[in-house]
Amino acid sequence: MRKLIASAAAAVVIGMGVMAPATASASENCNTVNWGKNVGFGKATGWACGNHAHGWVTDLAADGYCPYVITHWTSGGVASGPWVGPKGAEKEFDSYDPNGWGDFQYMEIAGVPC
């Protein structure tokens, strides 16, 4: 458990990419936001609509770190996606606001030792 907490702390320090939408909506008929970010060790692309984000995260470097996406919501909610590795591996993910009502705010790419 301590190792997981230490890895999470390292991920915060290593997190380098932030993705912010141009627009988001609180209504059922939300504006779909397309996003993408490449931070060297990993990349992520996808879309978000309301309290749901969908995308893919890819490991770009053989560096001992696995990239993953952290989604931030207007409710203050934060959700982490799956880790991916080794280099060249890609994972699809879905992320939802854990509070259930916030709109997509931004996403960042972080990495954890793996």
C-alpha positions in Angstrom: 0.0 0.0 0.0 2.8 2.4 0.8 4.4 1.6 -2.5 1.2 2.5 -4.3 1.0 5.8 -2.3 4.6 6.6 -3.2 3.9 5.8 -6.8 0.9 8.1 -6.8 3.0 10.9 -5.3 5.7 10.3 -8.0 2.9 10.5 -10.6 2.0 13.9 -9.3 5.6 15.1 -9.7 6.0 13.5 -13.1 2.6 14.6 -14.4 3.5 17.0 -17.2 0.6 17.4 -19.6 -2.6 19.3 -19.1 -5.5 19.3 -21.6 -8.2 21.9 -21.3 -11.3 22.2 -23.5 -12.4 25.2 -25.4 -15.9 24.7 -24.2 -18.1 22.5 -22.0 -21.8 22.5 -21.1 -23.8 21.5 -18.0 -26.9 20.5 -20.0 -28.0 17.0 -21.1 -27.3 18.2 -24.7 -23.7 19.0 -23.9 -21.1 20.3 -26.3 -18.7 17.5 -27.2 -15.1 18.5 -26.5 -12.3 16.8 -28.5 -8.9 16.8 -26.8 -5.4 15.5 -27.4 -2.0 15.9 -25.7 1.5 14.5 -26.3 4.0 14.9 -23.5 6.9 12.8 -24.8 6.6 9.8 -22.6 2.9 9.3 -23.4 0.0 10.7 -25.4 -3.8 10.7 -25.0 -6.7 11.6 -27.3 -10.4 11.4 -27.0 -13.6 13.4 -26.4 -15.7 14.5 -23.4 -19.4 15.4 -23.1 -20.9 16.4 -19.8 -19.7 14.1 -17.0 -18.3 11.5 -19.4 -14.9 11.4 -21.1 -13.7 8.6 -23.5 -10.3 8.2 -25.0 -7.0 6.3 -25.5 -3.7 6.6 -23.7 -0.5 5.4 -25.3 3.0 4.7 -23.9 5.6 6.4 -26.2 8.9 5.7 -24.3 10.8 2.7 -23.0 11.6 4.6 -19.8 10.1 2.5 -17.0 7.1 4.8 -16.5 3.5 4.0 -17.5 1.4 7.0 -18.6 -2.2 7.5 -17.6 -4.9 10.2 -17.8 -6.3 12.1 -14.8 -9.7 13.7 -15.6 -10.8 16.9 -13.7 -14.5 17.9 -13.4 -16.2 21.2 -12.6 -17.7 19.5 -9.5 -14.2 19.2 -8.1 -14.2 15.5 -8.9 -11.0 13.8 -10.1 -10.8 10.4 -11.8 -7.7 8.4 -13.0 -7.7 6.1 -16.0 -5.7 2.9 -16.5 -1.9 2.8 -16.7 -0.4 1.7 -20.0 2.9 0.1 -20.8 5.3 -1.0 -22.2 6.3 1.3 -25.0 3.8 1.1 -27.9 1.0 -0.2 -25.8 -2.4 1.6 -25.9 -5.5 1.4 -23.7 -9.0 2.7 -24.2 -10.7 4.2 -21.2 -14.0 5.8 -20.0 -14.0 8.3 -17.2 -17.0 9.7 -15.3 -17.3 12.5 -12.7 -17.3 10.7 -9.4 -19.7 13.3 -8.0 -22.1 12.5 -10.9 -23.0 16.1 -12.0 -19.9 18.0 -13.0 -18.8 18.8 -16.6 -15.4 17.9 -18.0 -12.9 20.6 -17.1 -9.5 19.3 -18.2 -7.3 16.3 -18.4 -3.6 15.7 -17.7 -1.2 13.0 -18.5 0.9 11.6 -15.6 3.3 8.7 -15.3 4.0 6.1 -12.6 7.0 3.7 -12.3 6.0 0.3 -13.7 
